[in-house]
Amino acid sequence: MTEGPAVDSLLTSARREAICRIFSEDFDPARWNDWRWQIRHRLTKLEHFERLLRLTASERRGLQLAQEKFSVAVTPHFAELMDPKDPRCPIRRQVVPREEEMLVSRGDMIDPCGEDADSPLPGLVHRYPDRVLLLALDACAAYCRYCTRSRLVNQGELDPLPRRLDAIVAYLEQHAEVRDVLVSGGDPLLFSDDRLDDLLGRLRSVKHVEFLRLGSRVPGFLPQRITPQLAAILRRHRAWLSLHFCHPREITPDVAAACDLLADAGIPLGSQTVLLRGVNDDAATLKKLFHELLKVRVRPYYLYQCDPVVGTGHFRTSVRTGLDLMATLRGFTSGYAVPTYVIDAPGGGGKVPLQVETVLAYDADGTVHLRNWEGKHFTYLDPLPGA
């Protein structure tokens, strides 16, 4: 009974040793658990991946061409989760470029969410009436190959936040209708504690801003960044976190510990998952992911249809696939484990919820005809006028 954990520990140490050897270092637990060491030792070059993975021709070509399109970087933590022999590995598919990224598919767009058209200031998007998106920086801990902001992320076109923040705060002060600020990027949890504290403090100084959210994949890509000091800053500013997980293998013991630290500090946690072909486009994987998230107190919030970013056609499923998958969840597992399936309408239409029709008819006399998760039909009667 004790052999399993012992073998797992040996395999973990061997994988970490292999990653450290790429950089001519020995595995040291203290260094491995230092988030700055993780950032400095990201896999970014073809030769890094060659030493860790049995690359396919498509991956090799993708790595050779990637710098022309969208940067490559994988933290040692996330690299450890990749299967070195299987190119179908769902972790590997998310972060290792392939030659298919050079293809343009039907409907592909550079800015599929239409953010640039709704940007009154560089790095600020104001589409919805009462909320804005603040792009705090253009760097991430690792780079998802399906990134909706690949036009901006790590492209060097977004000025550092200190040069933009005064104008952003002035805009917010002039727009009293804005009560909700989502800080994203890039990944704002890559800021130092002091810089993040200053940013959230400036936003909180705007009296009508009630709700602060940060969009981050750091807990999954770089759980070492989640420290008691960081959690205290987020708690002080009453910030929420919108996290990003796509496969149950991502919920490692280190990730669970990071989520526990945040949840214990009172930080509300939600997850946004992207539906990806070859990664999570089957019912068992999605259900497992959402159950694992609930176990670490992360609420599955959105399941996104993959945005039609140029070069991501090999990741996209049909919408019918997404609807069918949602039908296998609703009613078959806890409601907390069922996110809302949405499309960010291409061209700037915002999020549109998708579901198989549940209201079959609505009669003039107030009879509502319903279909439940089993496909059975029911009726609901509206109250009579004056009742």
N, C-alpha and C positions, 0 to 999 in steps of 0.2 A: 504493500500500500504506500510505502514511502518512496518507491523508485520513481514514480511519475514526477513529483515536484523536483527531485534531485536531478533527473535527466533534463527537465525543462530548464533548470538553473544552469546546467552545463552548456546547453544549447544557446541560452541567452548570452552567457559569457563568451562563447566561441564566436557568435555573431558580432558582438561588440568588439572583440579583439580584431576580427577581420576588418571592421570599419575603421578602427583606430590605425591599423597597419597601412591603410590607404594614405594616411598622413604621416607615416613613419613614427607613430607613437604607440606606446603600450596602453592597454585599457586600464584606466584608473577610475574607480567609482566616484570619487570626489569631483574629478574633472567632468565626467559624463553627466553628473547632476548639476553642473553649472550651465545655466542657459546661455551665457555669453560664449563659453567654449563650444556649445552646440552650434551657435550661429557662425562662429569662426571656422567650424569644421563641416560645413554643409557640402554635400556632393554637388558640384556645379559643372564638371567637365566630363567629356567622353572617357578620359582615362580613369576618372574616379569610378564611373559605373562599370567599366570594363573589368576592374579589379574585384567587383562585388557580384556582378550579374552575368549570366550567360545571355548576352544580348542577341536579339534577332536582327536581321538585316534592316527591318523597318525601324527598330529602336536606334540602331547605330546611325542610320541616315538621319533620323529625327534629331539625335543629339548633335550631329554635325551641322544641321541647318537651323537648330533652335535659336541660336543667338541672333539670327537675322529676323526672327519673328517675336519670340517671347522667352524671357530668361528661364534658366533651369536652376533650381536649388532644392535640395532635399536635406532636412536635418538628419543627423545620425539617429535620433530617436525614431523617426518615421522610416528611415532606410532599413532599420533593423527588422521592420515588419514585412519587408518585401521578400517574396519567394525568389531566390536567386536563379532557379531553374525554370520557373513557369512564367512565361510572358503574359498569361491570362490572369495572373495574380491581381486581385482587385485593388490592392494597395499600390502595386507597381503601375497599373494602368493610369492611376490618377496623377502621377507625378513624373513619369518617364516619357519624354516626347516620342512620337512616332512619325513616320514619313507622311501619314495621312493628314497631319496638321497643315501640310502645304496645299491640300485640296480645298477648293471652294464649292460648297454644296448649295442646293436650292434654298433660298431664304436667308443665307448667311449675311450678316451685317457687322460692321466695325463697332458700332455702338447700339446693340440691339435693344437696350432699354431706353434709348433716346435721352440719356442723362444730359448730354452736352446742350441740347436744345432748351432744357429747363434749368440752366446754370447761370444765375445772375452774377456770380463771382467765381473766379477760379477755385475749384474744389468744393463748391457749395451747390447742391441741387435742391430746388424748391418746386416740387411737382404737386404734392398733395396740399390741401389748404392749410392744415395745422401742423405740418412737420417738414423738417428738412433733413437732408443727408449731407454730412460734412466728411469730405475725404481728407483725412488728417495727414496721411503720408502715402507714398507709392511703393513701399516695401512690405514684403510678407516673410514669414519664417520659412515657408516653402511655397512653391508655385504650382497651383492646380492647372492642369493642362486645358481645362474647360473654362478658365476664368472669364467672367463677363466683362471685366475691365482690363483685358490684356492690352488695350490701346493705351492705357495710362500706367499700369503697374510696372514699376522698375524701368520706365522709359525715359526718366529724367526730365519730363515736361512739367511736372507739378512742383512749384516753388516750395521750399521748406515752410512749414506751418508758421513759424514766428514772423515771416514776412507777410502772411495772409491773415493772421488771426484778428488783428485790430479791425480790419474791414469786415470780417465775418461777424464779429461781435456787434459792430455798429449796424450791420444789416439786420441782425436779430432784434436789436433794440428798437429799430424802426418798424418792425413787423410784429405787432402785438398778437397777431393770430397764431404765431408759431409757439406751440406748447411742448413740442416733442422734437428732440435732436438725436439722430442716429449718427454716431461717429464710426466711420469705417475707413476704407482706404483701398489698398494696403491694409495693414493690421495695426490698430492703435496700441495694442498691448506690447508692441516692440519699443514703444517709448520708454525712457527711463522713468522710474517712479516719480521723480521731481517734475519732469516735463508733463507726464500724464496728470499729476495732481494739479499743476498750473492750468492745463487745458480745461479740465472738468470744473475747476474753480471759476475760470472766466465764463464758462457757459452757465454755471449756476448763478453767476452774478446778474444774469438777465432775468428779471423778476418774473416774467410770464412764462419762462421755460420750466415746465413741471416735470418733464420725463426725459431722462438721459439713458440712451442705450449705446452699447458698443458692439460692433460686429467683429468677431474674431475667430480664427481657427487655431490660435496659439495653444489652447488647452489640448488639442489633438496633435498638432505638429511639434509643439515645444512645451510640454507640461512642466518642465523645470522652471519656466518663467513664472509660474503661479506660486507666489510666496505669501506668507502672512502679511508682509508689508504691502504688497500689491492689493491683497484682499481688503486690507484696512482702508486703503485709498478709495477703492470702489464702494465700500460700505459707507464711508464718510460722505460721499457725493450721491448716495442712493442710486447708484447706477445699476442697470440691468445688462445682462450679457446675452447676445444672440450668437450662439456657437454654430459650428459647421462640422458635421460628421456624415460620412457616406457609407461606411461599412462596419459591421460589428467587430471586426478584428482591431479596429482603431481604439476600442475601449479596453486599454491595457491596464494593469495595476497602477502604473504611474499616472495615467489619465484619470482613473477613478479617484486616486488620491488628490489630484488637482481639483477635480469637480467637488469632492467632499470638502476641501478647504474653502472653496468659494461658497458652496451651499451653507456650510457651517457659519460663515461670516454673514449670512443673510442675503447673498447676492442671488436674485432670481435668474434661473438659467433656462434658456430655450434653445432648441436646435433647428437649423435649417438644413435640409438634406436635398441634394440635387439628384434627380433620377438619371442614372448613367448606364448606358448599354454596356454589358460585360462587367459591371461593378456591383449593381444592386437591383437589376431589373427582373427580380423574381420574388415571389411572395415570401418564401422562407427567409431570404436574406433581409428584406425590409422589416419583417416582423421581429426577427432576432435583433436587428439594430435598434428598433424602437423599444424593445423590452430591455436591452442592455442600457440604453439611455435612461430609462425610468429608474433602473436600479442605482444609478449614480445621481439621481435627482435632477435630471435634465429632461425637460418636457419637449417631445417632438412637436414642432410648431408648424413649419411649412415643409412640404415636399414640392420642390420646384421642377417643372419641366425644364430640361436643359436649354439655356438661352442659345439662340442661333448665332453664336459668335463665329466669325470667319475661322475655318479650320477645325471645327468641332463636330462635323457631321457624323464622324464615327462614334461619337458618344451619345447621340440623340436617339431616343426611342420614339415610337409613334405615341400620340396622345391616347389612342385606344389602349395601348399597353398600360399607360398610367391609370386610366379609368378602371381597367380590369384588375390591376393590382390593388387599388383602393377598395374595390368591391370585396377583395379577400381579407381586408382588415376590418372594415366597419361592421360591428356586430359580432365579429369572430375573436376580438380581443378587446382589452380595456379601452374605453374612450380616450383616456389620457395617452394611449399609445398610437392614436390615429391623428396624424397631422392634417392640415388643409392642403389639398393638392391645388397648385396654382400655376398659371403661366404669367410671366411678366410680358404683357402684350407688346410685341415688337413695334418699335417706333415711338415708344413713350406712352403707351396706353395704361401703364400701371398693372398691378396684380389683379388677375381675373380668376376667382375660384372655379374649379372644375369638379363636377360630380355627375354620376349617372342620375338621370332624372328620378326624383323621389316623389314629386307632386305630379300625379298623372292627369288630374283634371280638377277644376275648381268651379263647381256648379253655381248658378245664379242664386240658388236658395241657401248658399253657404256650406254645402257639402264638399269636403275636401277628400279627394281620392288619393291614397298614399300607397307607395310600394316600400316594403322594409328590406332589411339586409338579406333575408331569405328569398326575396322575390315574391312574397305573399302580399296580397292587396288588403287594405283597410280603409275605413272612412273616419273622418273627424268632422263633427258638426259645429259650426260657428254658433255662438249665442244668438238668439233671436233679437231683433232690434227692440230696444226698450226693456229687455229682460233684466 
